[in-house]
């Protein structure tokens, strides 16, 4: 924990609200096609390309209540030849709100900046990762917000398109990395876990286990958080384990992936920030301590999930002299073996829930016809 925490503290300026190189540039209106939207695309691609991620685009045109709109999901994959993926995801565009320019600082400028912070902050450790079994993949969804009123059709345009595409096809970066392979399996079959982040950065942020299949993983995340809190690296708890898993649900970009039996850890603040979908969701709504805490929690989670070898980190570059004086501490480890069993059971539960929901809908349909 000390290596990740002290390095994150040294690099905290990246997420500074006023001047941070990863956060400040995205605290602008990012409506589809706007200058801020295009600048955010450029920041994502430039930052991750420089870190050695393979960039692919999922470009498409879709019908919306305001007409046909061009959209683009951005996928960045480290070591795309790896067998499995840990996906971090968030949407990067901001909502069209009448009466002014909506920024969406919590929704979802901060999650986007956190993803870049994780990639950059763990870059040395990830580059030294010897295993080719699992890699980190970043997915930036377009078109999450409704153009008029949130419905199944008017929402999550980007995630619906990507899930459908990946269900039958590999990502272009995977194809390029495995050019000697004649037949590629669909990209969804490579997904070990998807983490979806949303509405992060407000002072009242709290998170619960919204998905039953990944409830055990949420518990492990909470335990990791408790270790960080006990060591004085974060200011408070954010993971609420008192609410039963699956007690509440929020429709979001995870839906089309859950429908295809992909395990998802959905980290969206419940309750929502008070500024949700208002013009007040700007830089003034953000809490610097919450952002720093959540960034460290997620850095630690990724280091643990990927089982990065902290002892092989480039301590000469990454840590201060005080950090080097600390006794070596291995990264807290997410129990991958236990998680594999949990994910298998979770996927079975999701499949059963889908079947049950379909049966209920068909039954209701015929009852209404009768």
N, C-alpha and C positions, 0 to 999 in steps of 0.2 A: 504493500500500500504506500509506503513512504516514497518510493521512486515515482509512481504515477502522481501522487498528491503533490509532492514538491515540484515536480516538473510542471504540473498544471498551474500551480501558484505562480511560478516564474513566468508562465505564458498567459496569465490572466488578462493581460492587456489586449489580446486578440479579440476578446468579447466585451471590451469596453463599450458602453452604450453610446458615448459621444465620439470616440475616435478609434475604436477597435477595427482592425483591418478586415475582420471576418463578419462583424455584426453591423457596424455603422453603415456600410454601403448598402445593406439590404433593408434598412429602416426607411424605405421610400415606398410610394405607391407602386405596386407591381401588377396592375391589371394586365391581362393578356394583350400583348402587342405594344405596351407602353415602353418608354425609355427605361424606366426602372426595372421592368420585367426583363428586357434585353440585357441590361447591365447585370442583373442577378444571374442570368444564364452565363454571361461572360465570366463572372467571378467564380461560379461553380466549376466551369470547364477549365479555366486557367489554373485555379488552385489545385484541383485534383489531377490534372494533366502533369503539372510540375512534380507531383508526388508519385508519379508512375502509374496512375490508374488509367485503364483503357476506357475511353469515353464512347458511348453509343447513344444514338437518338431514336426515340420512338415518335416519329412525326405522323400526324394524322389530322384529318379535317372531320369535324363532327357536327351534327345538327343540334342546335340549341334553341331555346325560346326566342333568341334575338337573331336567329339565322345561322348559317354555317360559319364555324369558327375553326381556325387553324390552331392546333395545340402541339406541345412537344414535351414528352417525358424525357428526362436526362438520366442515364444509367452510367455509373462509374464503378468499374470492377478492378480490384487488385488481384493479380494473378488469376486471370479468367480461365486458366487451364485446370484450376482446382476442382475437385469433385463436388464440393458443397459450398453453399453461400450462407453467411450471416448477413442479412440485409438490414441496414438502417434506412429509414424512409421518412419523408415529410412532403407536404405540398409547398411549392414555392411561389405560386401566384397569389394575388390578393383579390378580395371580393370587390365587386362594383357596388358602391353604397351611394344612394342619392344624397345630394346636398354637400358633397365635398370629396376630398381625396382620402380614401381609406388606405392606411398603411398596413395594418395587420401585424403589429410588432410581436404579439404572442401567437398570431395566426397567419403564417407560421415563420416569420423572419427569424426568431430565436432558434427554433428547431433546425432550420437550414444552417444557420451559423454554427450551431453545436455540432452538426454532422461534419462540417469543414474543420472545426476545432479538433474533433476526435481523430480525423484522418491525419491532420497535420501534427497533432501532439503525440500520436502513437507511431508516427512514420518510421522512426528508426527501429523500433521494436518489431513492427510489421515487416519491414524490409529484411530483418534478420530471422524471420520466422522460417524454420526449416521444413515444417510440414506442408505438403501440398494437398492435404485432405480437405481443408476448409479455408475460405478466403473471405475478405470483407467486401461487400457490395453496397454502394450507395444509390438509392433511387429517389429522385426528386420528381414528384408527381405534378402534372399540370391539371388545371380544370377541376380542382376539388370543390370549389365553391359553386353554389347554385347561381344562375343568372337571374332568376326570379324568386321562386319559392322552392325550398328543398323537397325533392321527391326522388323516387328511385331512378327516374329518368333525368331529372335536372340536378345532377350532383356527380361527384367523383368520376368525371369523364376520363381522366387520364389513367386512373387505376383500373377502371373497367376495361379500357382498351389494352393496357399492358398485360393484365391477367389473362385476357382472352388470347392475346398473341403468344405469350409465354406458355400457355397450355398446350399449344401445338407446335411451337418452334423454339429453337435456341436463340439466345441473344447474339447479335452480330459479333460482339467482342469474343464470345466463347468460340464461335466458328473460326474467327481469325487466329485465335490462340491454339486451336486444335485443328490446324489445316490438314493434317494427315489423316484425320478421322473422316470416313465416308458418310456415316449416318450419325447424326447428332440427336441426342434425346432432348425433349422440350426443356426449356430453362427452368420451369417450375419444379421439375424433378430434382434440380440441384439445390433448391431452397431448403436449408435446415431450419431456419427461423427468420421471421420478419419482425422487426421492431418498428412500430409506427409512432412517431412523436407529434404532438399537436398541443396548442394552447399552453406553451411553456414560457415562463419569465415573469409572471405576475406574483405579487407577494402572497396571494392566497392559494398557490399551487398545492394540490394534493392529488394522489393517484391511488387507484384501487385495481384489484385484479378483475378486469372486465371480461376476460376470456377464460372459461373453465379449463380448456385444454392446456393452457400455459400458467395455471395457477401456482403450480409448484415452482416454476421458474420465477414468478413474481415474488414468492416467498424467499427464494435464494437472493433475489435482488434486494429485498428488504434486509436480509441478514448482512449482505455486503454493505448496505447503507449504514446499518448499526455499527459495523466495524469502523467505518469512516467517521461516524459521529463520536464514537468512543475514543478515537485517536485525536479528536479535535480538528479534523480536516474539513468538516461541514458544520453548518450552524444549527440544523434541526432535521427531524424526520420528514420525509415527503411521501413515503409508501405507507398507505393505510391498510393494514392486514386485519383490522377488526371487522370490516365489511366482508361478508361471505363472497367468494368468487362468483362472478356472473350475476350478482344481485342487481346490477344495472348494466346498461349497454348504450353505447353512443355510435350512431351510424357514421362511418368515416371511410377513408381509403382502404381500410383493411377488408371491407366486406367482400369484394370479389375474390380475394385470396382465401379467406375463410371458407367461402362457398366451394372452393376447390381443394379443401382439406389442408391448407398451408397453416402451420402453427404461427400465431401472431401474438406478440406482446404489445398491447395497445396502451401507450402512455399518453393519455390525454387528461388534462386536469379536470377533476370533478370535485367541487363545483367548477363551472366555467369561470374565467376571469370576469369581473364586473364590467369590464369594457368590451366584452365580446360583441363583435359585429357592430361596433359603434366607432365613430370618428375619433374617440378617445383612446383607441387601441394604437397608441403611438409610443415613442420613446419614453414619454413621461409616465407611462403605465408599467414600465419595467422596473424590476428590483435586481440590482447588480449582484447581491448576495445569492439570491435564488438561482440566477443564471450560472454563477460560478459553482454553486453546490451541485446543480443538476448536470453541468458539464463534467465535473469530476466523477460523479456517480456513474455516468454513462461511459466515460473513459475507462473507469475501473471495470465496469461490466464487460466492455468489449475486450479488454486485455485478458480478463478471466475467461470469457467464452472462447476466445481464440487460443487460450492457453499460451500466451506469449511468454517467452523466457526472459523475465526481468533481469536475471543475473547476467545475461548476455547483452543488456542494453549498453548503449554508448554513454556511460555515466560521465565521461569527460566532457561531452558536449551537452548532454541533456540536464545535468544536475549542477546545482551550486556546490561550493565546497562544504557547506553545512550538510547537504544531503549526502555527499560522499562519506561523511563521517558517521552516518547512521549505519547500524548493523544491517547486512543484507536481509531483505524481507521478500519472500516470493509473493507473487500476485495472488489474491484470494481466488479460489478456484470454483467456478460453477461446475456442479457435478454433471458432466456430460453423459456419463453412462446412465445415471438415473434419469436425466432429462430425455435420453433417447427412448426409454420405456414410457416416460410420461407423454412424450410427443406422439408415440405410436397409439397409446390409449386415447390421447386427445384427438388425434385424427379420426379414430374410430367413433368417438363421441360426436365429433362434428358431422361425420357422415350420417350417423343415426339421427342427429337433430335435423339435418337437411331432409332426410326421408320423412321424418315425423311431421315437419313443417309442411312439406309438399302434400302429405296425406290430409292434414288438417285443412289446407287451402282447397284441395279438391273436394273434400267433404262439405266445406262451407259453400263452395260453388254450386254443387248439386242440390244442397238444401235450399239455397236461394232460388235455384231454378224450379224446385218443387213447390 
